Amino acid sequence: MRMRMLFVNGPNLNLLGKRDPDIYGRRMLSDINADIEKKADSLGISCDFFQSNSEGAIIDALQQASKEYDAVIINAGAYSHYSIAIRDCIEAIDIPCFEVHISNIYSREEFRRTSVISPVCTGCICGCGEYGYQLALMAAADHIERCGMKRK
Protein backbone atom coordinates (compact mmCIF):
# COMPACT_ATOMS: atom_id res chain seq x y z
CA MET A 1 0.00 0.00 0.00
CA ARG A 2 1.32 3.45 -0.95
CA MET A 3 2.01 5.97 1.76
CA ARG A 4 -0.69 8.69 1.74
CA MET A 5 -0.26 12.33 2.73
CA LEU A 6 -2.64 15.25 2.93
CA PHE A 7 -1.46 18.77 2.20
CA VAL A 8 -3.55 21.37 4.02
CA ASN A 9 -3.31 25.04 3.13
CA GLY A 10 -5.00 27.74 5.14
CA PRO A 11 -6.28 31.25 4.56
CA ASN A 12 -5.15 33.31 1.59
CA LEU A 13 -2.94 30.59 0.17
CA ASN A 14 -5.46 30.36 -2.66
CA LEU A 15 -4.09 33.83 -3.60
CA LEU A 16 -0.52 32.62 -4.17
CA GLY A 17 0.89 34.23 -7.30
CA LYS A 18 -1.14 37.39 -6.64
CA ARG A 19 -0.56 38.18 -2.95
CA ASP A 20 2.80 39.72 -2.07
CA PRO A 21 4.74 37.93 -4.83
CA ASP A 22 8.04 39.27 -3.48
CA ILE A 23 7.40 37.30 -0.27
CA TYR A 24 5.35 34.30 -1.46
CA GLY A 25 6.48 33.94 -5.08
CA ARG A 26 4.69 34.29 -8.38
CA ARG A 27 3.38 30.76 -8.80
CA MET A 28 -0.17 29.73 -8.03
CA LEU A 29 -1.05 27.06 -5.46
CA SER A 30 -2.16 24.72 -8.27
CA ASP A 31 1.35 24.95 -9.81
CA ILE A 32 2.97 24.20 -6.46
CA ASN A 33 0.61 21.26 -5.91
CA ALA A 34 1.49 19.85 -9.34
CA ASP A 35 5.20 19.94 -8.42
CA ILE A 36 4.47 18.26 -5.08
CA GLU A 37 2.45 15.57 -6.82
CA LYS A 38 5.32 14.90 -9.25
CA LYS A 39 7.80 14.56 -6.38
CA ALA A 40 5.41 12.39 -4.36
CA ASP A 41 4.83 10.10 -7.33
CA SER A 42 8.59 9.68 -7.80
CA LEU A 43 8.77 8.57 -4.15
CA GLY A 44 5.81 6.21 -4.45
CA ILE A 45 3.63 8.42 -2.27
CA SER A 46 0.03 9.35 -2.95
CA CYS A 47 -1.09 12.82 -1.91
CA ASP A 48 -4.22 14.92 -1.80
CA PHE A 49 -4.66 18.65 -1.41
CA PHE A 50 -7.04 20.76 0.65
CA GLN A 51 -7.26 24.53 0.97
CA SER A 52 -9.69 26.57 3.01
CA ASN A 53 -9.98 30.06 4.40
CA SER A 54 -12.17 28.66 7.17
CA GLU A 55 -10.73 27.50 10.49
CA GLY A 56 -13.55 24.99 11.05
CA ALA A 57 -13.09 23.39 7.63
CA ILE A 58 -9.36 22.96 8.32
CA ILE A 59 -10.14 21.29 11.65
CA ASP A 60 -12.64 18.97 9.96
CA ALA A 61 -10.04 18.04 7.32
CA LEU A 62 -7.41 17.33 10.00
CA GLN A 63 -9.77 15.12 12.00
CA GLN A 64 -10.70 13.16 8.87
CA ALA A 65 -7.05 12.90 7.83
CA SER A 66 -6.16 10.76 10.82
CA LYS A 67 -8.48 8.06 9.43
CA GLU A 68 -7.13 8.09 5.87
CA TYR A 69 -3.56 9.39 5.73
CA ASP A 70 -0.11 8.58 7.07
CA ALA A 71 0.82 12.24 7.60
CA VAL A 72 -0.31 15.82 7.15
CA ILE A 73 1.73 18.67 5.77
CA ILE A 74 0.11 21.94 6.82
CA ASN A 75 0.63 25.57 5.96
CA ALA A 76 -1.98 27.05 8.27
CA GLY A 77 -1.12 30.58 7.14
CA ALA A 78 -2.12 33.21 9.69
CA TYR A 79 -3.89 30.55 11.78
CA SER A 80 -0.42 29.27 12.70
CA HIS A 81 0.04 32.32 14.89
CA TYR A 82 -3.17 32.24 16.89
CA SER A 83 -5.45 29.24 16.30
CA ILE A 84 -5.53 27.26 19.51
CA ALA A 85 -8.35 25.20 17.95
CA ILE A 86 -6.11 24.00 15.08
CA ARG A 87 -3.26 23.44 17.56
CA ASP A 88 -5.48 21.29 19.77
CA CYS A 89 -6.69 19.31 16.76
CA ILE A 90 -3.14 18.60 15.55
CA GLU A 91 -2.22 17.48 19.05
CA ALA A 92 -5.25 15.14 19.16
CA ILE A 93 -4.80 13.35 15.84
CA ASP A 94 -2.62 10.26 15.79
CA ILE A 95 -0.53 10.93 12.69
CA PRO A 96 2.56 13.11 12.23
CA CYS A 97 1.99 16.67 11.11
CA PHE A 98 4.67 18.82 9.49
CA GLU A 99 4.30 22.61 9.45
CA VAL A 100 5.38 24.60 6.38
CA HIS A 101 5.76 28.32 5.80
CA ILE A 102 6.86 29.68 2.43
CA SER A 103 8.51 32.71 4.00
CA ASN A 104 10.87 32.78 6.95
CA ILE A 105 8.45 33.71 9.73
CA TYR A 106 11.38 34.58 12.01
CA SER A 107 12.57 37.37 9.72
CA ARG A 108 9.15 39.02 9.42
CA GLU A 109 6.86 41.03 11.67
CA GLU A 110 6.99 40.23 15.38
CA PHE A 111 3.46 38.75 15.41
CA ARG A 112 4.46 36.19 12.75
CA ARG A 113 7.46 34.92 14.72
CA THR A 114 5.40 32.73 17.05
CA SER A 115 3.60 29.65 15.82
CA VAL A 116 1.19 28.10 18.30
CA ILE A 117 1.06 24.93 16.19
CA SER A 118 4.83 24.30 16.05
CA PRO A 119 5.04 22.69 19.50
CA VAL A 120 2.55 19.98 18.48
CA CYS A 121 3.93 19.37 14.98
CA THR A 122 6.56 16.73 14.27
CA GLY A 123 8.62 19.22 12.30
CA CYS A 124 8.61 22.72 10.85
CA ILE A 125 10.11 24.02 7.62
CA CYS A 126 10.09 27.73 6.86
CA GLY A 127 11.85 30.15 4.58
CA CYS A 128 12.54 27.67 1.77
CA GLY A 129 9.88 29.07 -0.53
CA GLU A 130 7.53 26.68 -2.24
CA TYR A 131 10.24 23.98 -2.08
CA GLY A 132 9.47 23.73 1.65
CA TYR A 133 6.44 21.61 0.78
CA GLN A 134 8.64 19.04 -0.97
CA LEU A 135 11.11 19.10 1.92
CA ALA A 136 8.22 18.41 4.30
CA LEU A 137 7.03 15.56 2.06
CA MET A 138 10.46 13.93 2.20
CA ALA A 139 10.82 14.55 5.95
CA ALA A 140 7.39 13.06 6.63
CA ALA A 141 8.11 9.99 4.50
CA ASP A 142 11.43 9.46 6.28
CA HIS A 143 9.82 9.91 9.70
CA ILE A 144 7.05 7.41 8.93
CA GLU A 145 9.54 4.82 7.65
CA ARG A 146 11.97 5.25 10.57
CA CYS A 147 9.23 5.12 13.20
CA GLY A 148 7.23 2.33 11.59
CA MET A 149 4.11 4.49 11.49
CA LYS A 150 2.77 3.50 8.08
CA ARG A 151 -0.96 2.76 7.96
CA LYS A 152 -1.84 -0.87 7.48
C-alpha positions in Angstrom: 0.0 0.0 0.0 1.3 3.5 -1.0 2.0 6.0 1.8 -0.7 8.7 1.7 -0.3 12.3 2.7 -2.6 15.2 2.9 -1.5 18.8 2.2 -3.6 21.4 4.0 -3.3 25.0 3.1 -5.0 27.7 5.1 -6.3 31.3 4.6 -5.2 33.3 1.6 -2.9 30.6 0.2 -5.5 30.4 -2.7 -4.1 33.8 -3.6 -0.5 32.6 -4.2 0.9 34.2 -7.3 -1.1 37.4 -6.6 -0.6 38.2 -2.9 2.8 39.7 -2.1 4.7 37.9 -4.8 8.0 39.3 -3.5 7.4 37.3 -0.3 5.4 34.3 -1.5 6.5 33.9 -5.1 4.7 34.3 -8.4 3.4 30.8 -8.8 -0.2 29.7 -8.0 -1.1 27.1 -5.5 -2.2 24.7 -8.3 1.4 24.9 -9.8 3.0 24.2 -6.5 0.6 21.3 -5.9 1.5 19.9 -9.3 5.2 19.9 -8.4 4.5 18.3 -5.1 2.4 15.6 -6.8 5.3 14.9 -9.2 7.8 14.6 -6.4 5.4 12.4 -4.4 4.8 10.1 -7.3 8.6 9.7 -7.8 8.8 8.6 -4.1 5.8 6.2 -4.4 3.6 8.4 -2.3 0.0 9.4 -2.9 -1.1 12.8 -1.9 -4.2 14.9 -1.8 -4.7 18.7 -1.4 -7.0 20.8 0.7 -7.3 24.5 1.0 -9.7 26.6 3.0 -10.0 30.1 4.4 -12.2 28.7 7.2 -10.7 27.5 10.5 -13.5 25.0 11.0 -13.1 23.4 7.6 -9.4 23.0 8.3 -10.1 21.3 11.7 -12.6 19.0 10.0 -10.0 18.0 7.3 -7.4 17.3 10.0 -9.8 15.1 12.0 -10.7 13.2 8.9 -7.0 12.9 7.8 -6.2 10.8 10.8 -8.5 8.1 9.4 -7.1 8.1 5.9 -3.6 9.4 5.7 -0.1 8.6 7.1 0.8 12.2 7.6 -0.3 15.8 7.1 1.7 18.7 5.8 0.1 21.9 6.8 0.6 25.6 6.0 -2.0 27.1 8.3 -1.1 30.6 7.1 -2.1 33.2 9.7 -3.9 30.5 11.8 -0.4 29.3 12.7 0.0 32.3 14.9 -3.2 32.2 16.9 -5.5 29.2 16.3 -5.5 27.3 19.5 -8.3 25.2 17.9 -6.1 24.0 15.1 -3.3 23.4 17.6 -5.5 21.3 19.8 -6.7 19.3 16.8 -3.1 18.6 15.6 -2.2 17.5 19.1 -5.2 15.1 19.2 -4.8 13.3 15.8 -2.6 10.3 15.8 -0.5 10.9 12.7 2.6 13.1 12.2 2.0 16.7 11.1 4.7 18.8 9.5 4.3 22.6 9.4 5.4 24.6 6.4 5.8 28.3 5.8 6.9 29.7 2.4 8.5 32.7 4.0 10.9 32.8 7.0 8.5 33.7 9.7 11.4 34.6 12.0 12.6 37.4 9.7 9.2 39.0 9.4 6.9 41.0 11.7 7.0 40.2 15.4 3.5 38.7 15.4 4.5 36.2 12.7 7.5 34.9 14.7 5.4 32.7 17.0 3.6 29.6 15.8 1.2 28.1 18.3 1.1 24.9 16.2 4.8 24.3 16.0 5.0 22.7 19.5 2.6 20.0 18.5 3.9 19.4 15.0 6.6 16.7 14.3 8.6 19.2 12.3 8.6 22.7 10.8 10.1 24.0 7.6 10.1 27.7 6.9 11.8 30.1 4.6 12.5 27.7 1.8 9.9 29.1 -0.5 7.5 26.7 -2.2 10.2 24.0 -2.1 9.5 23.7 1.6 6.4 21.6 0.8 8.6 19.0 -1.0 11.1 19.1 1.9 8.2 18.4 4.3 7.0 15.6 2.1 10.5 13.9 2.2 10.8 14.6 6.0 7.4 13.1 6.6 8.1 10.0 4.5 11.4 9.5 6.3 9.8 9.9 9.7 7.0 7.4 8.9 9.5 4.8 7.6 12.0 5.3 10.6 9.2 5.1 13.2 7.2 2.3 11.6 4.1 4.5 11.5 2.8 3.5 8.1 -1.0 2.8 8.0 -1.8 -0.9 7.5 
